[in-house]
Amino acid sequence: MTAATTSTLTLIPRRALFGNPERTELRLSPDGRFLSFLAPKGGVLNVWVAPANDLTAAQPITDDTGRGIRLYTWAWTDEHVLYLQDEGGDENWRLFSVHVATREVRDLTPLAGVQARVVKLSPKHPCELIVGLNDRVPEYHDLYRLDLRSGERTLLLQNDGFESFLLDDDFRVRFGKKPTSDGGYLLLKREGDAWRDEPFVTVTHEDALSTAAVGLDADGDLLYLFDSRERDTAALVALDTRTGARTVLFEDPRADVGHVLSHPLTRRVQAAAATYTRTRWGVLDEAVRRDLEILQAATPGEVWVHDRTRDDGLWAVSLERDDAPTAYALFDRRAGEVRPLFSTRPALEGAPLSRMRPVVIPARDGLELVSYLTLPASVAGERPAAPLPTVLLVHGGPWGRDTWGFNTWHQWLANRGYAVLSPNFRGSTGFGKAFVNAGDLEWGAKMHEDLLDAVAWAVSEGIADPARVAIMGGSYGGYATLAGLAFTPEVFAAGVDIVGPSNLQTLLETVPPYWAAMVEEMARRVGDHRTEAGRAFLWSRSPLSRAAEIRRPLLIGQGANDPRVKQAESDQIVAALQERGIPVIYALYPDEGHGFARPENALSFYALTEAFLAEHLGGRAEDLGEDLVGSSLEIKAGAAWVAGLRGA
């Protein structure tokens, strides 16, 4: 099969994939009277609330007119919804509450240039919460006890060098995570008003990305950890906070345990899951076994529980498939019934969506690269009849991972005629500490070789046309794109970089101040910008150092307010390419940060990307139409190409 044979497939509109979802993020009030979700109001995502038994009566209770609300939860009052919002993507989150009945909105953290973090909500103190604020010093978040009704804040704990804290349901600070000079950390126990000198948990650098505190039970008697110490893959363990006794609750030989299902009041973990190619749940409490079996029978895909009522009678769940958008439902535990509510994107019903195939690709040194492959829906079998133009889609982080499920980028690109391949290269999390630590100091080296091995596999399997492979990604994926074009200029036909760093030295010199706790770990895993030798090493792994080698077409998207990968990262590589007369298209969004939150901006960039890939790989493209209208797009380089595209 060639890309041309996809022409009989319906072209899925970009707006159906990347516009606002019709509804998403189902939640429940603790008393179960109300359900809530995010949905557009005037084209902007807001919180809507409905009686739990009447979705048709839903009404918006917020009135955001800017970037839209993406992060929200219910307070234990049953009357307040809490949500976070920043300004133009700067990640200085402010915490708001809205009263469900009166619609009164209160800015609970009205502090410019300060980042709020919700640290703890408790059913024992429904009218209060613990919030972290870096208002005293930008590097560390102090803990405040905040009254929802009055807005009054009272200092609970001054933070003297901790990355995070664990509190019990009585708002007592029980543990603090403190970084160490080797790139690891300590969990220190707090008793009364003092920290114990002896660490309760010691985590060295090799375990720092695969060992993490999950939380405490309600009384603070048990500390749950994802723990890779003295093993490779992280198990779920419970530590007795009085004696330190350790019990392994769930483990998987191939993957880290990374998810838990906890009781809404006791906070006891009732089930846990690990994901190798697909997610596998293990039941720890027989009280939920029947529930999970009923939910799994409702979908051929995977089930996720997002919210549970105080009496645990109703659950808000999502049913996930790879070839259909997320479907949300209410689960009535007493009746054992799953009540479907809505799909996030009903406009995609009947669209020619593709299956996502997990594949395990061997790296040249024997590591297993769990990857995900999506082919156009017109491909009947496991392989196309003839090699396809291909997009290597690289995840960000890099300490994250790709997973199985409905992926709008995969669906979009496959519908345009491309094979889409997302490899979990070394350094990705979830596959044990040996795998993640194999990425230390390997940016642009062995991590990049893994991507090359994935391309070589796709070529050898008859999937990818070696002359028509593009590389694309955001954040670390953007770095990988630049590295791919600079370090191996003959491999890729084109690249699409979204908020990717071009100079690792300047990247590390300009991280947000509240990343101070991560400096030692970044130095161990990426390179040390504080030493002369470290700076030389970082420069050698920076695409900017070899910008002169780039000869294939490049499209860059950047948010001007990005606090993680500053605009200068894109400015530097664009200036270097322009100086050498190398064509580059540079799309800047003055009201965005680390990625594109406003649908108008996302649509405009993906419209450019689609046309760009069609020109250089030969796939299909939807007409540009009105997909640049309403965006803040500024073309800083390559304007003639965009003008010609609009004219066409």
N, C-alpha and C positions, 0 to 999 in steps of 0.2 A: 504494500500500500504506500502511496506517496501522499504528500500533503494535499494534492489536488483532489483526491478521492473523498476528502472530508467536506467538499463543497456541497454535497447533498444534505449534510447536517444543518439543522437550524442554527443560525448564528445567535448565540445567547447574548442579549444586550448587556453591555457593561453595567448599566444602572441596576439591572436585576441582581448582579453579583456584588457590586461595590457601593451602591447607594445605601441609604439607611435601611436597616432591617425593618420589616413591618412591626414586629414585636420581638423582644429578646430579654434575657436575664430575669426569669421568673423568680419571685421571692414570696414569702408568706409572713404575715404578721404573727408574732409569737402566740397569740390567742386563737389564730386560725380564722378570724372573721374576715380578713382581707387577703387578697393576693395582689401583687404588684408586678410591674414589668417596665422596661424602657421601650418607648415608641416615639415616633416623630410628632411634634407639635409645631406647626409652622415650618416644617422641614428640619427641625432640630430635636435631637433625642432628649426626652424628658421622662420623669417618673409618672406612671399612671397607676391608679389604684381602683380596684373593683371588689365588690363582695365576692367571697371565695366561691359562692355558688352561682355567680352571674357575671361572666366575663363581659357581656354586652353592656353592662352598666359602668364600665371603666371610664374614669375621668382623669385628666392630668392634674397633678398637685404641685408641679413645679413649672417655672416659666423661663427656662434658660433660652437665650436667643443667640448664644455665641457658638462655642465648640461642642455643646451637647454634653449630657451627663453620661458617664461611663462606669462610675464606681459608686455603688450605693448599698445600703443595708437598713434593716429595721432596728430601732432601739427596743429595749425590753419593756418600754412603757405601753406598747401596742398602739401608740398614738403618733409617734414620731418616725420619720424616715431621715436617715443621715446620708449625705452625699459629699463627695470631694470634687473640687474644681480648681483648675489652675488658670493662668493667664497666658494664652498664646503658646502653650506647650512648654512653659518654663519649669514645670514640675514643682513649683512652690505651691503645693496643694493647700487650699483653705477648706475647712470643714463647715458644712451648713446643715441645719436641721429644718424640716418642714413639718408642721402639724397637719395631720391627715384631715381633720375636720375643718379647721379654720383657714388652712392654706398659708398660715403665717410662716415666713421664711426667716431664719435667724442665722447670721454669720457668726459662728461660734469662735472663730480664730481670725478676727479682723486685723491681721498683721501683714504689712507689705514685706515681700522678700523673705518670708518665713515659710517653712514646710511643715504642715501638720500631718501626723500619722495617728490613726486610730489604733491604740495599743490593747485596750481591753474593754469589753462589754460584759455585764454580769446580771443574771436574773435576780440576784440578791440585792442589787442596787439599780433598779430599773431606770431611775431618773438621772443617773450619772454615768460617766464613762471616763476612762483614762486616755489622755491624748499626749502624744509626744510633740514637742515644739523646739526648734533650734533657734529660739529668739534671743537667748543669752549669748551663745557663741554659735557660729554657723556649722561647726563640725559635729556637734553632738545635740541630741534631742533630750531635753529635760522632760520629766513626767509631771503632768498636771491632772488633778481631779477636777472634772468639769461638770457643772450642773446644767442639765438640758433646759430647764425651765427658766432659770435666771441668767444663764450664760456666764456665771461667775466661775473663775478658775482659781484653784489653790495648788501651790507647788507641793507635789508629793515627794519628788526625789530629784536632786541635782545630779546630772550625768557627768561623771568625771572619767570619761574614756571608754564607756561601754557602747557596743554596737546595737544591742537590743536587750529586752528584759522579758521575763516571764512572771505573770502575776496569777494569784489564785482568785476565786470568785468573791473574796472579801477585800479585793484590791490590795492585798499585801504583796510587795515585791519579794519574790522567792528566789529568783536566779537572774544573773546578768551575764551576757556574752561579752568577753573582753579579748580583743586581739592580742597575739603574741608576736615577738620579733621574728619568729621563724615562718610567719605566714599562716599559723594555726590560730587556735583560740582556747580560752578557758571558759567553762561555765562555773561561775562563783555562786555560792549559796549565801543568801542573806537571812540572818536571824535577828529579828527585832530591827534595830536601826544600824546594824553593823554587818559588814561582809566578812565571811570566814576567810582566813588566810589560805587554808588548804583547799585547792580546787576540788569541786565535786566531780567534774568531768574535764579531762585534758584531751585536746584534739590537736594533733600535729598537722603540719602542712599537707601530708599525703592523704589525710582523711578530711580535710577542711571543706571540700566540695561534695562529699558524700556522707557526711555526718551532720545532722541538724536536729535541733529541738523541735518537736511537733507541738508540744503543749503539756499542760498540767491537767489532771482531773480537777473537779470542782473544789475539793478540799486541799489540794496541793500535796496529797500523799503519794501520787505517782507522777513521774516525769517520763513522758514518751519521747523516744529518740528514733530517728533513722540513723543507724549506727553501723559504720563500716570498719570500726577498729578491730584489729585482730582477725579480719576476714577481708574479702574483696567486695562483694556486693553488700549494700546496706540492708540490714534487717530492721524490722520494727522491734524495738525492745522497750520494756518498762523498767524504770529504776525506782526503787523504794526511796523516797526522799529522806527518810529517817535513817535507814541502814545502808543504803547504797546497793542493796541486792538487785541483781540484774536478771531479767527474764526475757528470753527471745520469744516473741509472739508470732511472727510471720517472716518468712524469708523466701528468696528465689535465687537459684544458683546462677542465673544468667542476667538478672536485672536488679537494680536497687528498688526497694520498696519506696514508693513515692506518694501514696495517697492513703488517707484513712477516712473512715466513717465513724463519727463519734456521737454519743447520746447527747441530746440538746441540753440536758440539765446536769447529769453526772459528769459529763465530758469523758466518760470511759470509752475507749476505742472498741468498736464492735466489729469492724471489718477493715481489711487493708488490701492494697493492690500494688502490683509491680507490673511494669510494661517493658517487655523485650520488643517483639514486633507488634503484639497486641496486648491489651490490658487484662490481667488475671487477678480476680478478687479472691481473697481467702476470708472465710467467716470465722470470727473469734467469739461471737456471742450468739448462741442458738436463737435468741429472741428475734434476730433479724434474718435468719436463714430463709424462711418462707417468703419474706418480703423481697429479698434480692432475687429469689427464684422466679417470683411472679413478674418482677420488673424485667428480668432478662428474657423471659418468654414473650414480652411485648415487643421485642425488636431483634432483628438478626445482627444488630451491631452492638454498641456498648451503652451502658446505663450510667448516669451520673446523678447523684443526689445533691441538690443545691441548698435546700432549706428544710427544716423540720419544725413543727409547732411545739409549743411548750408541753402539751400532753402527748406528743409524738403520734398523734392520730393522723395527721396529714403530712405528706412529703411533697416538695416541689422537685421535679426530676426532669432531666432531658434524656431523650432517646437519640443516640447518635448513629448515623450511618455514613459510609463513604460516598454514596451516590445520591444523597438527599440532604437538604439543609436540616439543621437541628430542629427537632420537634419537642415541645415542652408539654408536660402533663402534670396533673395532680394524682397522687397515689393515696387512696383511702386505705389505710392499713387494716381497719376493722372489717371493712367489706372485702378487702383483697382486690380492689378494683383500680385500674389505671384509667383515668379520665383524660383523654387528649384535649389540649387547649388550643395550641396554635403552632404553626411553623414560623421560623424566623423569616423565611423568604418564600411565601406561597407563589410568587411570580415564577419560580423555577419549577413548579409542578408540571410535569410533562416535557421538560427540557431534556435534551440529549446529554445527560450527565454520565460521567465515567466512573469506573471502579478504581480504587487505589490498591495497588499490589505491594505488599511487603516483600522485599528481597534482601538477602544478606550477601554483601559483596566482599570478597577477600581483598584486603590491602596487600601491598607487595611484601610486607613483613609478617603477614599472617593474621593481623587483627581482623575481626569481623565487623564490617560496617553495615549496621542495620539501616536500610534505606527504603524509600517509598517511591514507587513508579506509577505514573498515571499516563495512559495512552488515550488517544481520541476514541470516542464512543463507537466510531465506525470500525475499529479494530475488533474482530470477532474473537480472536484467541489471545494467547499469552504474548505473542510477538507479532509485529506488523509484517506484511508481505514484503515490504522493502523498507530500508532505513528511513527514518523520519528526521526532519529538523528537530532539534532537542534543546530544551532549556534546563540547565543545571541550576536548581533553586537552592541556595545555601542559607541555612538558618542563622539567626543572630545569636548573640551571647558573648563569646562562643559557648559559654557554660549553660546551655539549654539543649533542647533536642527537638527533632521532628517526630510526630506521632501519626498513627493511622486515624482517618476520619474524613469528614467533609472539609475540604480545603478550597477556598474560593480561588486562590491563585492557580492551583492545579487544574481545577475545572475550567477556568478561563483560558489558560494556555492550551490545554488539551482540546478544547472546543475550537481553537484557532488552528489546530493541525499539528501541534507539537507533542512530542514525548516530553514528559516532565519528570525529572529525577531529583530527589532530595536525600542526600546521604548524611548519615550521622557520622561525621569525621571524628577522629580522636580529639579529645578535649570536650566532646559532648557529654552531658551528664545523663545518668540513668543506667549505665552499663557497667558499673563497678569502678572502684578507685584506680585500678591499673589502667583502665581505658581513659579516664579523664586526665590522669596524671601523665599519660603518654603525650598529651598536648602541651606540657610545660615547655616554654621557650621554643615552641615549634610553629608559631605564627609565620606564615609564608614559607615554611619548610615542610615537615612531615604532615602537618595539617593540610597543607596545599597538595601534597602528594596523594593524600587520600582522595581529594576531589579529582585529581587526574586519574587515579585508579578507577573511580566510579565512571568517568567518561570512557576510559578504555574498556571497561566491562560492557557498557552500553553499546559501544561500537562492535565489540567481539560477538555480542548476542544478536547483532543485526537490528538493534533498536535505533541507534543514533547514526546519522550521516556525519562522518567526521569533519566534513567541510562546513557543516551548518549546526554548530553547537554554540549556544550563547550561555554566559554565566550571569546570574542575577541574584541579588539579595539585599537585605537591609542590616545596618549596624555591622556586626562582624561579617555578615553576608556581603555587605557593601565593600568592606576591606578585602574579602576574598575575591570579589569581582575585580577590584583595582589590582590586586596581587596577580590574579590570573592573566590580566592583559599585560602587566609590566614584567612579570617573571617568566611567563611562558607565552610569549606574544603570538605564537603560531597555532596554539591549541584552540582558542575561542574565536568565533567569527564576530562577536559583538559582546558588549557588557552593559548591564544596567545596575548602577550603584545607588542605593538609597541610604542616606546618612551614614556613609562609611568613612572611617578614618584613613587618611593617606599618609600621615606622618606619626608613627607610634610615639615618638618623643614628645611632640606637642600634645598628642592625645592625653598622655599620662600627666603632663604638666598642668592640664586645664580641667581635670575631673572636678565635679561638684565638691564643695568643701565637706559636705556630709558623707562623702566617700572616704574620709580620713581613715576609718577603721579598716579599709580594704587595701591601703597602700602597700603594706608588706606582702600581702598575697598577690597583688598585681605584679609587684617586682619579681616575685618568684615564678610567676606563670607567663608573663609577657616580656619583662625586661626591666632593669632598674634605671630609671631616668635620673637618679641622683648621683650616679658615678660616671666618670668619663668613659670607662669601658662599657658601661651599660648603655650610655647614649649612643656610642658607636655601634653597638649591637642592634639597638632599636632602629637606628637609621638604615642599617643593612637590610632589615626586614620591612622597611617602609616602602610602599609602592612609589612614593614621591622620589626616592633615591634613584629609581630607574624609570622615571617618566619618559625619558627619551626612547625607551624600548617599545612604548605603546604605539601600535600602528593600526589597531582595529577600532571600529566605531564605538563610542562610549556615550551613554546617557546618564546624567547625574541628577538626583533629586535631593534637596536639602531643606530643612526647616531652619529659619533664621534664629529661633529661640532655643535650639537644642542645647540642653545643659550637659549632655554626656559627650556627644561628638559635635564640637563647636562648628559653626559655619566656616571658620578658617580652614578646617580640614578639606572641605570641598573647594574653597577659594584657592588654596595652595596648588592642588593638582590641576585645576582648570588653568590657572596662570602659567604653570609650567608647560602644559600642553599648548596653550596659545602662543607662548614664546617660541615654541619649536614648530609652529604651524600645523599641529596635529588637530584634526577636527574633534570637537567635543560639544555636546548639548548640555547646558546647565540650567536646570529649573529650580528656582528658589521660591520658597513660600514664607513670607514675612510673618505670618500668624500661626506657624507650626513649630513643633519641637522635634522630638526624636520619633519621627514618623508622621503620618498624615491622619489627623483625627477628623477634620471636617470632610464630609463626603464629597463636597464640591472640589476640594483639593485632591482627594484621592482619585476621583473620576478623571480629573484633568491630567494627572500624571500617568495613570494607567492608559488613558487614550493616547498620550504621546508614546508610551512604552509599546503599545500594540502596533502603532504605525512604524515605530523604529524597528521592532523585531520583524515585521512583515517585509520591510525593505531589505533587511540584511540576512534573514533566514528564509523568507519566502512563504511564510504562513499567511493565514487569512487575517483581515482586519475589518472591524466595523467602522463605518464612516465616523469622522470626528464629531459631526453633528453639533450639539450644543454643550458638549462635555467640557469645554473650557470656560463656559459662562458661569459666573458666580464664584469662581475660584480666585485666589489671590496670586496666582501664578505670575512670576517675573522670569523672563528668559534672559539670563546673564551671558550666555554664550550659545551660538548656534541658532540665533533668531531667524536667519534666512531660511534654514531648514523648516522651522515651525511655520514661518509665513508661507512658504511654498506648500506645506501640508494643508494649511487652512485654505489656500487658494484652490488646491486640488479638490 
